[in-house]
Amino acid sequence: MATFRGLFLAAATCVAVIGVVPAVAVAQTATSGITVNNLPPALRAAVLSGNSNAITAALNTLSAGNPTQAAALALQVVSAAEKLLATNPQAAISAAAAAVQAVQASGVSTNSPTQTSQVITTASRIIINPAVIQVAPALVASVATSVAQVASIPAVYQVSPAAAVQAMANAYSAATTPAVTAAAPTVTSTVAQVLTTASQNTALSSANASNTAQVTAILNNSSVAVETTQQTTTTTQTASVESVAAQPSFTVSPN
């Protein structure tokens, strides 16, 4: 009984520290089953075309200037994109790019920080996929930069510091991949500057006391902060919503 009480208190502490993880977990559960076939016809056609401009145009048309709708559609797109990795990596990265661009708008990230967090988290997993890096290294560089920037927005970061730090780690991992740096020589320094600024951001440190140490560890190519973040994320998700047991973990691809 004492052991169970200890585990319960530890889990409760994790939830208190990380923030509104239940909302994030619910959002992940709601979109986990979405495939490209579930998207509105115009958006589905745009995603399958592999053209990020076409996807952006479809997102803008369907959202009609509504930031909440834009965030919801972007989350559907990037969730469907992740399921295309094995069969159509070009479409996957193009969709991820359009989704991240959609939530990068200040109105979207401010009105829907939870969905924005989910979009960049999923996109960060897409950009470290080897097939994606092979087919579109320049686009990976662009998305990596955007992911790092959006993850550093206080409202988004505070939704789930663990997820934000992991997204930053994935962005930096992608930005330091040889193929990506060859396609975009300045991407490493650009993402590094974004992370350096994030490590010094007092608003982020207020949400996560380990922010400076974790982000600095990413810049130093250390696995310590990443592993700690993964453990925290797993513990928090399990404690918050039992149905998220099958939720994909946030992992970082080695350089």
Secondary structure as UniProt FT lines:
FT   HELIX           2..18
FT   HELIX           21..31
FT   TURN            32..33
FT   HELIX           36..38
FT   HELIX           41..49
FT   HELIX           52..63
FT   TURN            64..65
FT   HELIX           67..82
FT   TURN            83..87
FT   HELIX           89..104
FT   HELIX           106..111
FT   HELIX           113..126
FT   TURN            127..128
FT   HELIX           130..135
FT   HELIX           137..151
FT   HELIX           154..157
FT   TURN            158..159
FT   HELIX           161..175
FT   HELIX           178..183
FT   TURN            185..186
FT   HELIX           187..199
FT   HELIX           202..207
FT   TURN            209..210
FT   HELIX           211..219
FT   TURN            220..221
FT   HELIX           224..240
FT   HELIX           242..244
FT   TURN            245..246
//
